[in-house]
Amino acid sequence: MKRLNVVQRLMFFVVLLSLLLGCGDKKFTLQENQDTFTVTLASNPTTGYQWTLENYDKNIFRLKGHKYAVSHPELIGSGGDIVFTFAIVKAERYPDSSIITFKHSRRWEPQSASYKHVKVYIEARQSY
């Protein structure tokens, strides 16, 4: 019984750490010649929580895809990162910045969702 209690505490710590790593907003700047960029978020799907793309400006960005990479495949239940890849849509003008919103939740518990906002600063770009 005592061993189970230790395992439960360890799992609680892993879930808590995963949630804390998902908290807080990120910011970064796209360089003038940059056509694609990635957003990497800590993730552990074994907890039931998953990152989904909630909102972004489709006039500026196009989602090319996303993939999950486990950090330690030899450890059952270990976390990793989910990487979202975006392309920049060709346009005559761009805003100075734009916000991409991600949702971290379990499908069966949508009310327990947390959100991460990524503010992308766009350096002056030449018209296409």
C-alpha positions as CSV (number, residue, x, y, z in Angstrom):
1,M,0.0,0.0,0.0
2,K,2.8,2.4,0.8
3,R,4.4,1.7,-2.6
4,L,1.2,2.6,-4.4
5,N,1.1,5.9,-2.4
6,V,4.6,6.8,-3.7
7,V,3.6,6.0,-7.3
8,Q,0.5,8.1,-6.9
9,R,2.5,11.0,-5.6
10,L,5.0,10.7,-8.5
11,M,2.2,10.7,-11.0
12,F,0.6,13.7,-9.4
13,F,4.0,15.5,-9.6
14,V,4.4,14.6,-13.3
15,V,0.9,15.9,-14.1
16,L,1.4,19.1,-12.1
17,L,4.8,19.7,-13.7
18,S,3.2,19.2,-17.1
19,L,0.5,21.7,-16.4
20,L,3.0,24.3,-15.0
21,L,5.2,24.0,-18.1
22,G,2.1,24.7,-20.1
23,C,1.4,27.9,-18.2
24,G,2.5,31.4,-19.1
25,D,2.6,33.2,-22.5
26,K,5.4,33.0,-25.0
27,K,6.7,35.7,-27.3
28,F,9.1,35.6,-30.3
29,T,10.0,37.6,-33.4
30,L,9.9,36.4,-37.0
31,Q,12.8,37.7,-39.1
32,E,12.2,39.3,-42.4
33,N,13.4,36.3,-44.5
34,Q,11.7,33.6,-42.3
35,D,9.0,31.7,-44.2
36,T,8.1,29.1,-41.5
37,F,8.3,28.9,-37.7
38,T,7.5,26.4,-35.0
39,V,5.8,26.6,-31.6
40,T,6.9,23.9,-29.1
41,L,4.8,23.1,-26.1
42,A,5.6,20.6,-23.3
43,S,3.1,17.8,-23.4
44,N,2.3,14.4,-21.9
45,P,-0.7,12.7,-23.7
46,T,-0.6,9.8,-21.2
47,T,-2.3,12.2,-18.7
48,G,-5.2,12.7,-21.1
49,Y,-4.3,16.3,-21.7
50,Q,-3.7,17.4,-25.3
51,W,-2.8,20.7,-26.9
52,T,-5.1,21.9,-29.7
53,L,-4.9,25.0,-31.8
54,E,-7.7,27.3,-30.7
55,N,-7.3,30.5,-32.6
56,Y,-4.9,32.2,-35.0
57,D,-5.1,34.7,-37.9
58,K,-5.4,32.6,-41.1
59,N,-4.7,35.7,-43.1
60,I,-1.1,35.7,-41.8
61,F,-0.3,32.1,-40.8
62,R,-1.1,28.7,-42.3
63,L,-0.8,25.6,-40.1
64,K,1.5,23.1,-41.9
65,G,1.1,20.4,-39.3
66,H,2.0,19.2,-35.8
67,K,3.8,16.2,-34.3
68,Y,4.5,14.8,-30.9
69,A,8.0,13.8,-29.8
70,V,8.5,11.8,-26.6
71,S,11.5,12.9,-24.6
72,H,12.4,9.6,-23.1
73,P,10.9,6.7,-25.1
74,E,12.4,4.1,-22.8
75,L,10.3,5.5,-19.9
76,I,6.6,4.5,-19.9
77,G,4.4,7.6,-19.5
78,S,7.2,10.1,-19.9
79,G,6.4,13.4,-21.4
80,G,7.7,15.2,-24.5
81,D,6.9,18.1,-26.8
82,I,4.3,18.8,-29.4
83,V,5.6,21.0,-32.2
84,F,3.2,23.0,-34.3
85,T,4.7,24.2,-37.7
86,F,3.3,27.3,-39.4
87,A,4.0,29.0,-42.7
88,I,3.7,32.7,-43.3
89,V,1.0,33.6,-45.9
90,K,2.1,35.9,-48.6
91,A,0.5,39.3,-48.2
92,E,1.0,42.9,-49.2
93,R,1.1,44.0,-45.5
94,Y,1.5,42.4,-42.1
95,P,0.5,43.6,-38.7
96,D,3.3,44.3,-36.1
97,S,2.2,41.3,-34.2
98,S,-0.4,38.5,-33.9
99,I,-1.5,36.1,-31.2
100,I,-1.8,32.4,-31.6
101,T,-3.9,30.6,-28.9
102,F,-3.5,27.0,-27.8
103,K,-5.9,25.0,-25.6
104,H,-4.6,22.4,-23.1
105,S,-7.4,20.1,-22.1
106,R,-8.9,16.6,-21.8
107,R,-11.7,16.0,-24.4
108,W,-14.0,14.7,-21.6
109,E,-13.3,17.7,-19.3
110,P,-13.4,20.8,-21.5
111,Q,-14.2,23.1,-18.5
112,S,-10.8,22.3,-17.0
113,A,-8.9,23.8,-20.0
114,S,-5.9,26.1,-19.7
115,Y,-4.7,28.4,-22.5
116,K,-1.4,29.5,-23.8
117,H,-1.1,32.6,-25.9
118,V,1.9,33.0,-28.2
119,K,2.5,36.5,-29.4
120,V,4.4,36.6,-32.7
121,Y,6.1,39.8,-33.6
122,I,6.6,40.3,-37.3
123,E,9.5,42.4,-38.5
124,A,9.0,44.7,-41.4
125,R,8.6,42.4,-44.5
126,Q,8.8,43.4,-48.1
127,S,5.6,43.0,-50.2
128,Y,5.4,39.8,-52.3
